[in-house]
Amino acid sequence: MTLDRYIFRRLLVTMGWATAATSMLVFPPIVLAAVARLGGVSPKTLFAYLPFQLVEIFPYLMPVICLLTVTNVYGMLTVDREWAAMACAGRHPLRGMAPALALAAASSATSCALLTDVFPELRYVQRVRMREAGREALSGLFPGQTEIRIGSFALIGMRRVDDTLFDVIVRIPEGLVDSSVTSVYAREVTLACTRDILMLSLADAWAGQRERQLRTSELELWIPIERLLGEVRVDRNQVKYLRSRELRRRLAIGNVTDQERFEFEFEVHRRWALGTSAAALVILGLATGLRLRKNVTLPAVIAAIIYCLLYLVASIRVAESSSRSGRVEPALAAWSANLVAGFVSLLCLWRSVKR
């Protein structure tokens, strides 16, 4: 019991360092992604949105952190001969793995609970916040702002003087304005924004109209705000915004099409498979750590990255495409990556313990 507590403490400390290091690596890309999605908003709105951005990557970060932790700790136990000392003391190797398996079970239980009941609602709130941020970006268009992106709409200028932007590119989604204009390059654009309308007065412009371009000295575009913000309005009944219990309820009722049945079943199983992926990867981390003989940090990081990349490619690309195309059952498609990873993990662990 004392040895288990010793190993578990090392796992918790290492997990804290792994979480901090991983957070430092992913924070800049998260901020850049939030800026790209929200466009010109206040720093307060931007940082309030960042926790929702974490929702998208947390299920993939947890297995990485667990894998890094277990590989590092058990690799250090091997390098420092502590594992050999435990074996000489008559302790079976599998008993020394109990703290790692407990960590994997706790991580998997937490991830599954979040993925099935918490994150779907948070993802919907995230989309709602994007709509609110779009309205703020429009209302705060002045002064000094030279770029705005809302959905597929984009207005980008090189420089600005008062309410006039120079060397401007405007990308307009089809159906947003009552004309066939889809893109505009203008030497000057004067901006005006009311509660309901965004007005663009363009001078010396090239306007793209589907497959042809039109040169015009002056052009005015009136864009309804509600129509523009409607691009980020989302359907609350989309699969990714529904809790797993709601998906199962709709499947039980049976009033769904074959395509909806595939999507609902795959999403339910995908969340559980992704949540329990930490268990399979932790076992693989155990096998890797027991085989390390030299400096453990760099090999542990490299091994964790390779394992996780292979797992993510298998689970996201292969499994999802197979399920959506209907070639295999949704449950098998969702769990296929876990089954392969679990088999490989147990095989590697058996060979490591046998050695």
Backbone hydrogen bonds, N-H to C=O, Kabsch-Sander energy under -0.5 kcal/mol:
donor,donor_aa,acceptor,acceptor_aa,energy
5,R,1,M,-2.2
6,Y,2,T,-2.1
7,I,3,L,-2.5
8,F,4,D,-2.7
9,R,5,R,-2.5
10,R,6,Y,-1.9
11,L,7,I,-2.3
12,L,8,F,-2.4
13,V,9,R,-2.6
14,T,10,R,-2.5
15,M,11,L,-2.5
16,G,12,L,-1.9
17,W,13,V,-2.0
18,A,14,T,-2.8
19,T,15,M,-2.6
20,A,16,G,-2.3
21,A,17,W,-2.7
22,T,18,A,-2.5
23,S,19,T,-2.4
24,M,20,A,-2.1
25,L,21,A,-1.6
26,V,22,T,-2.3
27,F,23,S,-2.0
30,I,26,V,-2.0
31,V,27,F,-2.4
32,L,28,P,-2.4
33,A,29,P,-2.5
34,A,30,I,-2.3
35,V,31,V,-2.5
36,A,32,L,-2.4
37,R,33,A,-1.9
38,L,34,A,-2.7
39,G,35,V,-2.3
41,V,39,G,-1.2
46,L,42,S,-2.3
47,F,43,P,-2.6
48,A,44,K,-1.7
49,Y,45,T,-1.2
50,L,46,L,-1.0
52,F,49,Y,-0.9
53,Q,49,Y,-1.3
54,L,50,L,-1.6
55,V,51,P,-0.7
56,E,52,F,-0.6
56,E,53,Q,-0.9
57,I,53,Q,-0.6
57,I,54,L,-0.5
58,F,54,L,-2.3
60,Y,57,I,-0.9
61,L,57,I,-1.7
62,M,58,F,-2.3
64,V,60,Y,-0.9
65,I,61,L,-2.7
66,C,62,M,-2.4
67,L,63,P,-2.6
68,L,64,V,-2.6
69,T,65,I,-2.4
70,V,66,C,-2.6
71,T,67,L,-2.3
72,N,68,L,-2.1
73,V,69,T,-2.6
74,Y,70,V,-2.3
75,G,71,T,-1.4
76,M,72,N,-2.2
77,L,73,V,-2.1
78,T,74,Y,-1.6
79,V,75,G,-2.7
80,D,76,M,-2.7
81,R,78,T,-1.3
82,E,77,L,-1.4
83,W,77,L,-2.0
85,A,81,R,-1.9
86,M,82,E,-2.1
87,A,83,W,-2.0
88,C,84,A,-2.4
89,A,85,A,-1.6
90,G,87,A,-1.5
91,R,86,M,-2.2
92,H,90,G,-0.5
95,R,92,H,-1.1
96,G,92,H,-1.0
96,G,93,P,-0.6
97,M,93,P,-0.5
97,M,94,L,-0.9
98,A,95,R,-1.2
101,L,97,M,-2.3
102,A,98,A,-2.4
103,L,99,P,-2.2
104,A,100,A,-2.4
105,A,101,L,-2.4
106,A,102,A,-2.4
107,S,103,L,-2.5
108,S,104,A,-2.6
109,A,105,A,-2.5
110,T,106,A,-2.2
111,S,107,S,-2.6
112,C,108,S,-2.7
113,A,109,A,-2.1
114,L,110,T,-2.2
115,L,111,S,-2.9
116,T,112,C,-2.2
117,D,113,A,-1.8
118,V,113,A,-0.7
118,V,114,L,-1.2
119,F,114,L,-3.4
122,L,118,V,-1.8
123,R,119,F,-2.8
124,Y,120,P,-1.5
125,V,121,E,-2.4
126,Q,122,L,-2.3
127,R,123,R,-1.7
128,V,124,Y,-2.1
129,R,125,V,-2.6
130,M,126,Q,-1.7
131,R,127,R,-1.6
132,E,128,V,-2.2
133,A,129,R,-2.8
134,G,130,M,-2.0
135,R,131,R,-1.9
136,E,132,E,-2.1
137,A,133,A,-2.6
138,L,134,G,-1.7
139,S,135,R,-2.7
140,G,136,E,-2.4
141,L,138,L,-1.5
145,Q,141,L,-0.6
148,I,155,L,-2.2
150,I,153,F,-2.2
153,F,150,I,-2.3
154,A,171,R,-1.8
155,L,148,I,-2.5
156,I,169,I,-2.6
157,G,146,T,-2.7
158,M,166,F,-2.1
158,M,167,D,-0.7
159,R,166,F,-1.0
161,V,164,T,-2.7
164,T,161,V,-2.3
165,L,189,V,-3.1
166,F,159,R,-2.2
167,D,187,R,-2.1
168,V,186,A,-2.9
169,I,156,I,-2.7
170,V,184,V,-3.0
171,R,154,A,-3.0
172,I,170,V,-0.5
172,I,182,T,-2.8
176,L,173,P,-1.9
179,S,177,V,-1.8
182,T,208,G,-3.1
183,S,208,G,-1.2
184,V,170,V,-2.5
185,Y,206,W,-2.5
186,A,168,V,-2.4
187,R,203,A,-1.1
187,R,204,D,-1.4
188,E,203,A,-1.6
189,V,165,L,-2.3
190,T,201,S,-2.8
191,L,163,D,-2.5
191,L,189,V,-0.5
192,A,199,M,-1.7
194,T,197,I,-2.8
198,L,223,I,-2.7
199,M,192,A,-3.3
199,M,197,I,-0.6
200,L,221,L,-2.6
201,S,190,T,-2.4
201,S,199,M,-0.5
202,L,200,L,-0.7
202,L,219,L,-3.8
203,A,188,E,-2.5
204,D,217,S,-2.6
205,A,216,T,-2.6
206,W,185,Y,-3.1
207,A,205,A,-0.5
207,A,214,L,-3.3
208,G,183,S,-3.8
208,G,206,W,-0.5
209,Q,207,A,-0.5
209,Q,212,R,-3.5
210,R,180,S,-0.5
210,R,208,G,-0.6
211,E,209,Q,-0.6
212,R,209,Q,-1.7
214,L,207,A,-3.0
216,T,205,A,-2.6
219,L,202,L,-2.2
221,L,200,L,-2.6
223,I,198,L,-2.9
223,I,221,L,-0.6
225,I,196,D,-3.1
228,L,224,P,-2.2
229,L,225,I,-3.1
230,G,226,E,-1.4
231,E,228,L,-1.3
232,V,229,L,-1.5
233,R,230,G,-0.9
236,R,234,V,-0.6
238,Q,235,D,-1.8
241,Y,238,Q,-1.4
242,L,239,V,-1.5
244,S,116,T,-2.1
247,L,243,R,-2.0
248,R,244,S,-2.6
249,R,245,R,-1.8
250,R,246,E,-2.2
251,L,247,L,-2.0
252,A,248,R,-2.2
253,I,249,R,-1.9
254,G,250,R,-1.7
256,V,254,G,-1.6
261,R,257,T,-2.4
262,F,258,D,-2.2
263,E,259,Q,-2.3
264,F,260,E,-3.1
265,E,261,R,-2.6
266,F,262,F,-2.5
267,E,263,E,-2.3
268,V,264,F,-2.2
269,H,265,E,-2.3
270,R,266,F,-2.9
271,R,267,E,-1.9
272,W,268,V,-1.4
273,A,269,H,-2.8
274,L,270,R,-2.8
275,G,271,R,-2.2
276,T,272,W,-2.0
277,S,274,L,-0.8
278,A,275,G,-0.5
279,A,276,T,-1.1
280,A,276,T,-0.9
281,L,277,S,-2.3
282,V,278,A,-2.4
283,I,279,A,-1.8
284,L,280,A,-1.7
285,G,281,L,-2.3
286,L,282,V,-2.4
287,A,283,I,-2.1
288,T,284,L,-2.1
289,G,285,G,-2.8
290,L,286,L,-2.1
291,R,287,A,-0.6
291,R,288,T,-1.0
292,L,288,T,-0.7
292,L,289,G,-0.8
300,A,296,V,-2.1
301,V,297,T,-2.2
302,I,298,L,-2.6
303,A,299,P,-2.7
304,A,300,A,-2.3
305,I,301,V,-2.4
306,I,302,I,-2.4
307,Y,303,A,-2.6
308,C,304,A,-2.5
309,L,305,I,-2.4
310,L,306,I,-2.3
311,Y,307,Y,-2.5
312,L,308,C,-2.9
313,V,309,L,-2.5
314,A,310,L,-2.1
315,S,311,Y,-2.9
316,I,312,L,-2.8
317,R,312,L,-0.6
317,R,313,V,-1.4
318,V,313,V,-1.4
319,A,314,A,-2.2
320,E,315,S,-0.6
321,S,317,R,-2.0
322,S,318,V,-2.1
323,S,319,A,-2.2
324,R,320,E,-2.7
325,S,321,S,-1.6
326,G,322,S,-0.7
326,G,323,S,-0.9
327,R,322,S,-1.3
328,V,322,S,-0.9
333,A,329,E,-2.4
334,A,330,P,-2.6
335,W,331,A,-2.1
336,S,332,L,-1.2
339,L,335,W,-2.6
340,V,336,S,-2.4
341,A,337,A,-2.7
342,G,338,N,-2.9
343,F,339,L,-2.3
344,V,340,V,-2.5
345,S,341,A,-2.4
346,L,342,G,-2.6
347,L,343,F,-2.2
348,C,344,V,-2.6
349,L,345,S,-2.6
350,W,346,L,-2.4
351,R,347,L,-2.1
352,S,348,C,-2.2
353,V,349,L,-2.7
354,K,350,W,-2.4
355,R,351,R,-1.9
